[in-house]
């Protein structure tokens, strides 16, 4: 039985492909949706780009028929229709005549004639529609199962001889189905204190010992199991993209910066470090603050500077000396700060890229950023899916978790979920309880 999906504007602004993502069913949008798309189309962010993509798609469909009557989307029989009906929101007890309420009212009116589902990224809009007896859903095309998200590592209980073989032969064949660069914590089945750490190499089709286990870049030493795994990914030459997920204080940004400084300044593997963070809400201009782009970005990058000063404090004991050293990194071009707004259209070769707070990016925005990576570059995405500022994203739909799940089978990719806060006892307890 064909279903009718009434789309809220925010779904299309989130992903313009939503118009064509409902198979052989009917997709309905209202004139209010068109008006809101028109309002956003001139913006230079991803909302504007999605609005323009949707408008171009609608324009291309006009040649197939009349949008007001419905136009076939594909050979499966999918239909897209622009509803011209006027709906009185008072009839459904909605409190005010707003675009959102008119869209919900239309869904409620259509619900009497066919199976209607209201699709919105706005939780409150879904609640209102549900109260009117309309089936509701979030747009889930780019969602992952966060509760079962790929962690990047697992624990295996094995005979003592297997652990010994891993280190003596530098290889251990296993029957377990492992993803490329997935880490394994091997535990002796007779002595739990006897353990080993391995990474699955697709080239050798076996577990291999950690290659960078003894390295402490700029004095930063991994403090727990997951940090050891993360450092291996960050320093590994065969990993071009890494994602690090963890709550506050787990060391995501600190490890990424320390490894980046080491690879640029000591090993000279990359020309520079490029660091970017979403200016929340993402896609907005960085504003009318006085000064250059770098000066405007400074306050958004304070967490980066905090981590840099922590890294450098072993070499520069006085706060002033550390601050001068950070300024030297910026002045020399070793460290470059960039707003994500200006990443589109660029090609970035020979650089070590860190995108911090990547949980505030949509899957499409992550795709846009990662597709900028040129030859001989490495990109690291870090973030905490429990701290999302974008109102239309959650732990299952943000670009960071989406990338971690979708890229896990690629040989050049690695992921680690960090679980232990090392910032302080207070930070660890706050992350867990508050």
Buried (B, 14 or more C-beta within 10 A) or exposed (E): EEBBBBBBBBBBBBBBBBBBBBEEBBBBBBBBBBEBBEBBBEBEBBBBBBBBBBBEBBEEBEEEEEBEEBBEBEEEEBBBBBBEEEBEBEEBEBEEEEBBBBBBBBBBBBBEEEBBBBBBBBEEBBEBBEBBEBBBEBBEEBBBEBEEBBBBBEEBEBEBEBBBBBEEEEBBEBEEEBBBBBBBBBBBBEEEEEBBBBBBBBEEEBBBBBBBEEBEBBEBEBEBBBBBBBBBBBBBEBBBBBBBBBBBBBBBBBBBBBBBBBBBBEEEBBBBBBBBBBBEEBBBEBEEEEEEEEEBBBEBBEEBBEBBBBBBBEEBEEEEBBBBBBEEBBEEEBBBBBBBBEBBEEEBEEBBBBBBBBBBBBBBBBBBBBEBBEEEBBBBBBBBBBEBEBEBBBBBBBBBBBBBBBBBEBBBBBBBBBEBBBBEEEBBEBBEEE
